[in-house]
Amino acid sequence: MAQRVRLGASAHMIRSATLIAFTSAMMQASPAQASEATELLGLWEQVATNAGACETCTIDFRAAGSGLSVTANNGWAATLSSSGEPDTFGAGRWENRGAAWVSGKAFSVRFHRVGNRLEMTMTIDTGSEPKPVVRGVYKRTWQGM
């Protein structure tokens, strides 16, 4: 039982340290940048894309060092380091998933906030020009309230 208490306290300390680090990083950013970054945190669901319908596709924004990370449930992740209202920029990579044309490919990504919608523009580095562009529109997931 003592181990569980220590693990619980340890997990609480890690969460607290993460929150402190994120708050500190946001204090170094302009108030507009900090506000934009915190408004992105959490889960968003895809409502439109030019890459084929996906009713279950989501992205999840989390605090990461001095910026944000975003992870998609369909196999890609990015680190977002530049934020300026209403745009946030970064770079990432698709997971290696067999024969998919995006498998293992690097990309740059831009998120643009328009009201309660989030527009994504992802430019994929395939090693040739023109580079394919994937566009998506996301909305907040329903939180059950």
N, C-alpha and C positions, 0 to 999 in steps of 0.2 A: 504494500500500500504506500509506503514511503517513497518508492520510486515513482509512482504515479503522481504524487504531490510534487516531487521535484520536476518531473517532465512537464506538468501543467504550469508550474511557476516558470520554468525555462521557456516554454512556448509563449507565455505572457510577456516575458522579458524581451523575447525576440520581436514580438508584435509591437511592443512599446518602442524598442530601438528603431524599428522600421518606420514607425509613425514619426518619431523625433527626427530621423534622417530626412524623411520626405518633407516634413514641415520646414526644417532648416534649409533644404534645397529650394523650396518654394519661396522662402523669405528672401533668398538671394535673387530670385527672378522678380520681374516687375509684377505689380498687383494684377494686371490683366493676364499675364502669362500664368501666374499661380492659379487664378480663378479658372482659366481655360483648362489647365491640366487637371485640377481636381474635379471639374465637371465631366471629364472624360472617364474617370475611374469607374470600373465596374463592367458589367456585361451588356453588350449590344447585339441585337439580332438583325440579320441581313433581310432587307425587304426588296432589293432589286440589284441586278448585276448584268454585265454584258458577257459573263463567262458561263452562263447556264444557270437555271433556277436551282436554288438550294434552300429548301424550307427549314432546314435544321442548322444552317451555318450561323455561327456566332463569333464575336471577338470579345476579348476580355482585357481591359486596360488595368495595369497595376503600377504602383510606384516602384521605381528601379534606380537607385543611386540618385543622381541629380536630374533624372528625367523620368520617362515612363517606358514600360514595355507593353506590347500588345501581342496576344497569342490568339490564333484562330483555331477553332476545333476541326478545321479541314486541312491542317498540316503546314501552317506557316507561322512565323514569329518575327517580330521586329523590335528594335530599340529606337525609341523616339527621343531625340536629344534637343531638337529645336522646336520651340513653341512660340507662336505669335498669334494673338487673337485675330481671326478665328481659325488659323491654320496651325497644324502640328506636322512636323516632318521627321523622317527617320529612314532606316535601312534594315533589311532583314534577309531571310533565306527560307525557301521552301524545304521541307523535309525530303530526304531521299525516299521516294515511294515508287519504285519500279519504273514502269514505262511512261508515266505521266509526263507530259511535255514540260511541266514546271519543276519536275523532281530535282532537288538540289540546287536550283537556280537562285541567285541573289537578286534582290530588287530594291528599289527606292520606293518610298510610300509617302503620301500626303493625305492628311485628314483635314477636312474643311467642315466646320460647324455651320449649319443653316437652321436656325430655330431649334426644334427638337430632333432634327435629322443630322446624320453625320455622313458626309460624302467621302469616299476613299478613291484615290487614284494611285494605282500600283504599276510602276514601270519595271518590267522584268528584263534582266540582262541575259539574253540568249547568246551573246557573242556575235550577233549580226544586227544589221539595221534593216528596216525600222524595228525598234524594240516594241514588243507587244505591251499593250496597256490594258489592265483589268480595272474596271470601275465598279464600285459597289455603293449602295446606300443602306444605312443602318438606322435603327431606332432603338431606344431603350427597351430592354426586356421588361415585361410586366412583373412587378415584385410582389404581387399578391396582396396589395393593400387597397 
